[in-house]
């Protein structure tokens, strides 16, 4: 039976690379009707960040990455001590200033076939130093706890980032020392920024919780992360979680490091917004802006009006956070020339008898022609921004009286 795990350390809020690894483990497990395990590796007591463990589970829960079993390594301390003691008794480890070190055998080659790329990876033991497996504080190092737990939890596939490749020979040696069968190792290529360097905050790499606060949908994030290193044989790009689960296989994960492209994520998020039913989008926006009374007042306006607004907004929105600027104007700071344009616009709009988008557009064209101005100035005058929803349509929805009121205030 397929059993996989993620083993996050609560030493910081997981970034999108950690979450991508969790998603791949989950998809592989569910594709094969197996188990997905979350194991908190909190044995490095000096580096623990109090809110990190909570964030790990908040991310998984929000994304819908459900786990079948959960463990915490600090609660299993005696198990690791017993196994370190076994290696000491058998002469495979030794004590060193209160710690226990594993003794590396010399003149050996350690090899395995990695499931990513089906490639053979080999290390010579002569370049590996004896390593600590039990620290002087009685807690195990990652190498011992990880190996012992993967065996005791019957982990069949170890799917993790390729930064762990150099540690794998140590883990294989421990498996051999205990006489245990090896799992299948699959090391995912590291995610890079657009400049082909290791992904970092300067590339826009954040935690899923940060992206959630910025108005990204979980469906878009799952889809986007699913394509960071994995690709569908038919090059399809839009997938639901269920669809990813049905088609995900390790053989389709490439060996080339994927590029984190924030622009692509933003595009994909916009696509998901446009696919949403209007009522679902209104509900989603209401939840996103639950602490913003001004936006909530717009969302709670009469059904016909909000229906028209949502119809316009969803065609322009790329994130939920953009909705506010689309529907709530700000007072523009206009130059003398811009105020003159505003006064002309006020005159033209005032004489419109049948307030509709066609009449509004006609008046706008006259104003722009008269002042030889660009359309962005009309956005600025009426909304405070230089772009937004289609202006004739949105002003028709706003109504003549409110539109004239905005322009009067801007032109003063």
C-alpha positions in Angstrom: 0.0 0.0 0.0 1.2 3.5 -0.8 1.9 5.6 2.3 3.6 9.0 2.1 4.3 11.8 4.5 5.3 15.3 4.8 7.6 16.2 7.6 7.6 19.9 8.2 9.6 21.5 10.9 7.8 24.3 12.8 10.8 26.6 12.5 8.9 29.1 10.3 5.8 29.6 8.2 6.0 27.2 5.2 6.6 28.9 1.9 5.0 27.8 -1.4 7.8 25.3 -2.1 7.1 23.4 1.1 3.4 23.4 0.3 4.0 22.2 -3.3 5.8 19.2 -1.8 2.8 18.5 0.5 0.4 18.7 -2.5 2.5 16.3 -4.6 2.6 13.8 -1.7 -1.2 14.2 -1.2 -2.0 13.8 -4.9 0.3 10.7 -5.2 -1.3 9.1 -2.2 -4.9 9.7 -3.3 -4.2 8.7 -6.9 -3.0 5.3 -5.6 -5.7 5.1 -2.9 -3.0 5.3 -0.2 -2.4 7.3 3.0 -1.1 10.8 3.5 0.6 11.4 6.8 1.6 14.7 8.5 4.6 14.3 10.8 5.7 17.4 12.7 9.5 17.2 13.0 10.1 19.4 16.1 13.3 17.9 17.5 15.3 21.1 16.8 14.0 22.8 20.0 16.1 26.0 19.7 14.6 27.0 16.4 10.9 26.4 17.0 8.6 29.3 16.0 5.4 29.2 18.2 2.9 30.0 15.5 4.5 27.8 12.8 2.8 24.5 13.7 -0.6 26.2 13.6 0.2 27.7 10.2 1.1 24.3 8.7 -2.3 22.9 9.5 -4.1 26.1 8.6 -2.6 25.9 5.1 -3.4 22.3 4.6 -6.9 22.7 5.9 -7.7 25.8 3.7 -6.3 24.1 0.6 -8.3 20.9 1.3 -5.2 18.7 1.7 -6.6 16.3 4.2 -4.4 14.0 6.2 -5.0 10.4 7.3 -2.6 10.3 10.3 -0.7 12.9 12.3 2.4 12.5 14.5 4.7 14.8 16.5 8.3 13.7 16.9 8.9 15.3 20.3 6.3 12.9 21.7 8.3 9.9 20.4 11.6 10.8 22.0 12.1 7.4 23.8 11.7 5.5 20.5 14.7 7.3 19.0 16.7 6.8 22.1 16.1 3.0 21.9 17.2 2.9 18.3 20.3 5.0 19.0 21.1 2.6 21.9 20.8 -0.4 19.5 23.4 1.1 17.2 25.7 1.8 20.2 25.4 -1.8 21.4 26.2 -3.2 17.9 29.3 -0.9 17.5 27.8 1.0 14.6 27.7 4.3 16.6 29.8 5.8 19.4 29.4 8.5 22.1 31.0 11.9 21.5 30.8 14.6 24.2 27.3 13.6 25.3 26.0 13.0 21.7 25.8 9.8 19.7 27.5 9.6 16.3 27.0 7.1 13.5 30.2 5.6 12.3 30.5 5.8 8.5 31.9 2.7 6.8 34.8 3.4 4.5 35.4 2.6 0.8 31.8 2.0 0.0 29.4 3.4 -2.7 25.8 4.2 -1.7 23.4 4.2 -4.7 19.7 4.3 -5.3 17.3 4.8 -8.3 15.4 8.1 -7.8 11.8 8.0 -8.9 12.1 11.5 -10.4 13.7 10.9 -13.7 14.4 7.2 -13.0 18.0 8.1 -12.5 20.8 6.4 -10.5 22.4 8.5 -7.8 25.7 7.4 -6.2 27.8 8.7 -3.3 31.1 7.5 -2.0 31.2 7.0 1.8 34.7 8.4 2.0 33.3 11.9 1.5 30.7 11.5 4.3 31.7 12.3 7.8 30.5 10.5 10.9 27.2 12.3 11.8 25.3 12.9 15.0 22.1 10.8 15.4 21.3 11.7 19.0 22.1 15.1 20.5 23.4 15.8 24.0 19.9 17.1 25.0 18.5 13.6 24.3 16.6 14.7 21.1 17.4 12.9 17.8 18.7 14.7 14.7 16.7 14.7 11.6 18.6 11.8 10.1 17.8 9.3 12.9 14.2 10.5 13.6 13.3 10.7 9.9 14.6 7.2 9.1 13.1 5.5 12.2 9.7 7.1 11.7 9.6 6.4 8.0 10.2 2.7 8.7 7.9 2.4 11.7 5.1 4.3 9.8 5.5 2.0 6.8 6.3 4.9 4.4 6.5 3.4 0.9 7.7 6.5 -0.9 9.7 9.4 0.4 8.8 12.4 -1.8 10.7 15.5 -0.8 12.8 18.4 -2.2 16.1 17.6 -3.9 18.0 19.6 -1.2 17.8 16.3 0.7 19.6 14.3 -1.9 23.0 14.8 -0.1 21.4 13.4 3.1 19.9 10.3 1.5 23.2 8.3 1.7 23.1 8.8 5.5 19.5 7.6 5.7 20.3 4.6 3.5 23.2 3.6 5.8 20.8 3.8 8.8 18.2 1.6 7.0 21.0 -0.9 6.3 22.2 -0.7 9.9 18.8 -1.6 11.2 18.2 -4.3 8.5 15.2 -2.5 7.1 13.8 -2.4 3.6 14.4 0.9 1.8 11.4 3.1 0.6 11.4 4.5 -2.9 13.0 7.9 -2.9 11.7 10.7 -5.1 13.5 14.1 -4.9 11.5 16.9 -6.5 13.5 19.6 -8.3 13.8 22.8 -6.4 11.7 25.8 -7.5 13.5 28.7 -9.0 12.7 32.4 -9.4 12.4 34.0 -12.9 16.1 34.8 -12.8 16.9 31.0 -12.4 18.2 31.5 -8.9 16.7 29.7 -5.8 13.2 31.0 -5.1 13.1 33.7 -2.4 10.9 36.5 -1.1 12.4 38.9 -3.6 10.8 36.8 -6.4 7.4 37.2 -4.8 7.6 33.8 -3.1 5.4 33.8 0.0 3.4 31.4 2.1 0.0 30.3 0.9 -1.4 32.3 3.8 0.1 35.5 2.5 -1.3 34.7 -1.0 -4.7 34.0 0.5 -4.6 37.5 2.2 -3.7 39.0 -1.2 -6.9 37.6 -2.8 -5.7 34.4 -4.4 -8.2 31.5 -4.6 -7.3 28.1 -3.2 -8.4 26.5 -6.4 -5.9 28.6 -8.4 -3.1 28.0 -6.0 -3.6 24.2 -6.1 -3.7 24.3 -9.9 -0.6 26.5 -10.1 1.4 24.4 -7.5 0.4 21.2 -9.3 2.2 22.5 -12.4 5.4 23.4 -10.6 7.4 20.5 -11.9 4.6 18.2 -13.0 3.0 18.4 -16.4 0.1 16.6 -18.0 1.1 14.5 -21.0 -1.4 16.4 -23.2 -0.2 19.8 -21.8 -3.5 20.7 -20.2 -3.2 23.6 -17.8 -6.5 24.0 -15.9 -7.1 21.3 -13.3 -9.3 21.0 -10.2 -8.0 19.1 -7.2 -10.1 16.1 -8.2 -8.7 16.2 -11.8 -5.1 16.4 -10.5 -5.8 13.4 -8.2 -7.0 11.4 -11.1 -4.0 12.0 -13.4 -1.0 12.7 -11.1 1.9 10.2 -11.5 5.5 10.6 -10.4 6.7 9.6 -13.9 5.3 12.9 -15.2 7.4 15.0 -12.7 10.4 16.5 -14.6 14.0 16.8 -13.5 14.3 20.4 -14.7 13.7 23.0 -11.9 10.3 24.7 -12.4 10.1 28.5 -12.5 7.9 30.3 -10.0 6.0 32.8 -12.2 3.8 35.2 -10.1 2.3 36.6 -13.3 1.1 33.2 -14.4 -0.4 32.6 -10.9 -2.2 35.9 -11.2 -3.5 35.1 -14.7 -4.7 31.7 -13.5 -6.4 33.3 -10.5 -8.3 35.6 -12.8 -9.4 32.6 -14.9 -10.8 30.9 -11.8 -12.6 34.1 -10.8 -14.2 34.3 -14.3 -15.3 30.6 -14.0 -17.1 31.3 -10.7 -20.8 31.5 -10.5 -21.8 35.1 -9.6 -23.5 34.1 -6.3 -20.4 32.1 -5.3 -18.2 35.0 -6.1 -20.3 37.4 -4.0 -20.1 34.9 -1.1 -16.3 34.6 -1.6 -15.9 38.3 -1.7 -18.1 38.8 1.4 -15.8 36.4 3.3 -12.6 38.0 2.0 -13.9 41.5 3.0 -15.6 40.4 6.2 -13.9 43.2 8.2 -14.4 45.9 5.6 -17.7 47.7 6.1 -17.4 49.8 3.0 -17.0 46.9 0.6 -19.7 44.8 2.4 -22.1 47.7 1.9 -21.5 47.4 -1.8 -21.9 43.7 -1.8 -25.2 44.0 0.1 -26.8 46.5 -2.2 -29.9 45.4 -4.1 -29.5 42.1 -6.0 -29.9 43.6 -9.5 -27.2 46.3 -8.9 -24.6 44.0 -7.4 -25.3 41.5 -10.1 -24.4 44.1 -12.7 -21.3 45.2 -10.8 -20.1 41.6 -10.3 -20.7 40.9 -14.0 -18.3 43.7 -14.9 -15.8 43.1 -12.1 -15.3 39.4 -12.7 -14.1 40.2 -16.3 -11.3 42.5 -15.0 -10.4 41.0 -11.6 -7.2 39.0 -11.2 -7.4 38.8 -7.4 -10.1 39.3 -4.9 -8.1 42.2 -3.5 -8.7 44.2 -6.7 -12.4 44.4 -6.2 -12.3 47.2 -3.6 -10.5 49.6 -6.0 -13.0 48.7 -8.7 -16.1 49.6 -6.6 -14.9 52.2 -4.1 -13.6 55.5 -5.5 -11.0 57.6 -3.8 -10.7 61.4 -4.1 -8.3 62.2 -6.9 -5.7 65.0 -6.7 -6.2 66.8 -10.0 -4.0 69.4 -11.7 -5.5 72.7 -12.9 -5.7 71.2 -16.5 -7.3 68.0 -15.2 -9.9 70.1 -13.2 -10.8 71.8 -16.4 -11.4 68.5 -18.1 -13.5 67.5 -15.1 -15.7 70.6 -15.5 -16.2 69.8 -19.2 -17.1 66.3 -18.3 -19.6 67.5 -15.7 -21.2 69.8 -18.4 -21.5 67.0 -20.9 -22.9 64.5 -18.4 -25.4 67.0 -16.9 -27.3 67.3 -20.2 -27.7 63.6 -20.8 -31.4 62.9 -20.6 -31.3 59.1 -21.1 -28.6 57.9 -18.8 -27.1 54.8 -20.5 -23.7 53.5 -21.5 -24.1 54.6 -25.1 -24.8 58.2 -24.1 -22.1 58.2 -21.5 -19.5 56.9 -24.0 -20.5 59.5 -26.5 -20.1 62.3 -24.0 -16.7 60.9 -22.9 -15.4 60.9 -26.5 -16.4 64.5 -26.9 -14.5 65.5 -23.8 -11.4 63.6 -24.8 -11.5 65.1 -28.3 -12.0 68.6 -26.9 -9.0 68.4 -24.5 -6.9 66.0 -26.7 -6.6 63.8 -23.5 -6.3 60.1 -22.9 -9.1 57.9 -21.4 -7.2 57.3 -18.2 -7.9 60.9 -17.1 -11.7 60.2 -17.1 -11.1 57.2 -14.9 -9.0 59.3 -12.5 -11.7 62.0 -12.4 -14.6 59.6 -11.7 -12.9 56.9 -9.6 -9.6 58.3 -8.4 -7.7 55.5 -10.3 -6.3 55.5 -13.8 -8.0 52.2 -14.7 -10.8 50.0 -13.6 -14.1 48.6 -14.7 -15.5 49.6 -18.1 -16.4 53.2 -17.4 -19.6 53.7 -19.4 -21.1 50.5 -18.0 -20.0 51.2 -14.4 -21.2 54.8 -14.5 -24.6 53.7 -15.9 -24.9 51.3 -12.9 -23.8 54.1 -10.5 -26.4 56.4 -11.8 -26.4 60.0 -13.0 -26.8 61.7 -9.7 -24.0 59.9 -7.9 -21.7 60.3 -11.0 -22.2 64.0 -11.1 -21.6 64.3 -7.4 -18.3 62.5 -7.7 -17.2 64.8 -10.6 -18.2 68.0 -8.7 -16.1 67.0 -5.7 -13.1 66.1 -7.9 -13.3 69.4 -9.8 -13.4 71.7 -6.8 
